[in-house]
Each structure stands twice: as structure tokens, then as C-alpha cells.
Amino acid sequence: MSTVNRTGSGILEKEVPGAIKADSPKPHISRIFFGTAMAPVMTDEPQAAELLDRVLEAGVNAFDCARSYGRAENALGQWMESRGCRDRITLLTKGGDIRDGVVRVNRGVILEQLAMSLEALRTPSVDIYLLHRDDPNTPVGETIETLNEVLEAGKVRAFGVSNWTHQRIAEAKQYAETHGLKGFTWSSPNYGLALQVRDLWGGGCVTISGPENREAREWYLEHHMPVIAYSSLGRGFFSGRFRAGDEEGARRVLDSYAQKGYLAPENMERLRRAEQLAERDGMTVPEIAMRYVFASPMDVYAVVSTASPDRLRMNLRAAAHPLSRKDAEWLEQGD
């Protein structure tokens, strides 16, 4: 695992874990990934370009996308081409066929969707390629062999999974080691202060938050597996736009997915504690929630979707100044 660096701006960055060597070195990767899924302007390529310019200027050089995010790949690809910035960023996209909550991810789907992603992104390769869900009907051997094939072809520089349990990742790891192949080097589950109480989108969303998932977090720590935490602020639950106990306000702020996955009494209690720490430290609630994410001993990155460069800079500062373990545990457990 590469050593973490602190740039002159105070932003935590590091080299891309698990990436194969390329002719030209990739930049260090910011601890914040800009998420293109929740940014409405990603459907409008001129507006998207303006937003992506501001994201890069703010200090975020890692971008999270997926085949299923509408025209986000197209907008991202056009922006990279027009700005000539492909070599300055770390590009992540995801594939996997998910229809009506039914997952289908096999060799054919991987090859087809990766080809479509590369065309939309206007690039011959992506830095990190993730499978968006786990298809239990596809043996891990088929998955590992297919991903090694596209790795050897230079279409991806590193690969991993999103929404896989650590048990299935371990099974794939064992297969790769036994057959002399590369294994997963990245994983993107849900992780954050908000507890994911229900599957938001279907297809088997996986979280490693909360006391019941301690074993999973210990596995990630033991195996040095980097975590790209999606919905790290509870899809807006810790946006600071409503107060603890204000369920009516929460329903006005949160979309239907966030309400389904995060609007629960236990999260309102965590919000109440976050508000207390924010008042004590003279910070905002989202800053406290982001500092909580980076208080973890795991190798954590966070996906953030916002149209505000100031909010991105705030998240980067939070990444560089995690909470103490004592404060993080108080947010989890209270007095």
C-alpha cells in the first residue's frame, strides 16, 4: 500500500492502489471522488463541463461514474476530451445489468458494458473499473478471469466491486491467488455515520456501517482493501438542511431513495449528536459527518455529489482532519 501524502493545500491524497504500471504516471488521487450520479447538470453537457471545471479547480481529481448514470459518462467523456485533462484525473466507472432489481453480471455483460463505457467516455481505458452489483449466479472464477482479460488488454488499470459482501470478495480473492491472477483491489460499499436501514435501489445494496457490520470493517482493515464509500453523508441526511427530530423537514429535503434508506429514528439520534459536536467545534453538520468517515482506520475514500465548489473544499478539509476516535465512538454510541 502506498504512503499517504499531504499536498501543500493540506488535501490528503495517495497513489492509486492496485493500479498496473502505465507508460506515464497517474496523478495522486484525492480522498474525495466527485460523484456524477446525483448531479442533475450531468445530463446537460455544456453545464456539466462548467461544473467539472470547478470540481477539478477545487482540488478533486477523482471522478465516480457508471453505465447506469444516464448520460453522465457521455458528459464526462466530452469534458475530458475538450479540456485535454484525461491524464490529470483518476477515472472510475461501473458496469453491471440491473433491471427491476434483478442483477445480471457475467462475462458477456462485463465485456459489453465496458466497451460501451469506454466509447461514451472517449478513452481507451479507465483507471478503476467496478462491478456495480454482485450476481450470485455467476461464479467468482468467471468474474475474475474476465476482469483479468480486460486488464491485460489495457482497458482497465485496476478493478474491483461495489455492493459485494466481504465474504464474496474473499472468495474471489482466494480464486485469484490459487490461479495466479489479479484480484479485486477496490471495493465500494455504503459507509458513513448514517445507518443504511433498507436497500435503497434494489439488487443487493451492501453497507458496512453500524455495529452489526464490525466484522466486515475488520476484514477490510486486515486485508488492506481500500473503501470508496458511497452515500457517505447519507444521501443528504447529514446535509444540515434539517434538524434532528424534524421528520417533516427531512421529507422535504431528502429524495425518496434517501427516505427509504436513511430516514429512521437511530439516524435522527446520530444527527442530534452530530449537531452537538458541530456546535462545540464551530463547524457544520456535514463537516462533522465527513470527519467521521475519515476517522475510520480503514483506507477510506468518499464519494460526494454537489454542485458547490465550496462544499467540495469543505469535504477535502474534513478528509484532512478526521475526528478523534473518542468523538467518532460518541457519535455512534452516545453517552
Buried (B, 14 or more C-beta within 10 A) or exposed (E): EEEEEEEEEEBBBBBBBBBBEEEEEBBBBBBBBBBBBBBEBBBEBEBBBEBBBBBBEBBBBBBBBBBBBBBBBBBBBBBBEEBEBBEEBBBBBBBBBBEEEEBBBBBEBBBEBBEEBBEBBBBEBBBBBBBBBBBEEBBBBBBBBBBBBBBEEEBBBBBBBBBBBBEBBBBBBEBBEEEEBBBBBBBBBBBBBBBBBEBBBEBBBBBBBBEEBEEBBBBBBEBEBBBBBBBBBBBBBBBBBBEBEBEEEBBEBBEEBBBBBBBBEEBBBBBBBBBBBBEEEEBBBBBBBBBBBBBBEBBBBBBBBBBEBEBBBBBBBBBBBBBEEEBBEBBBEEE
